[in-house]
């Protein structure tokens, strides 16, 4: 661990349990943003498009059983 990280750790350990928990959560979720891939944005657009189509009645949803049966038939 770098000297800066050691200092941050030392300071963090002096925080209240609630503040440490908040710090842990924020650090943990920072990884999601760090690993975002270009295809993530394309999937977001696709998902939003499908939700809009479903809400407009343009497509219907399938139950999990229907999906698993289709997969099993392959």
Buried (B, 14 or more C-beta within 10 A) or exposed (E): EEEEEEEBEEEEEEEEEEEEEEBEEEEEEEEEEEEEEEEEEEEEEEEEEEEEEEEEEEEEEEEEEEEEEEEEEE
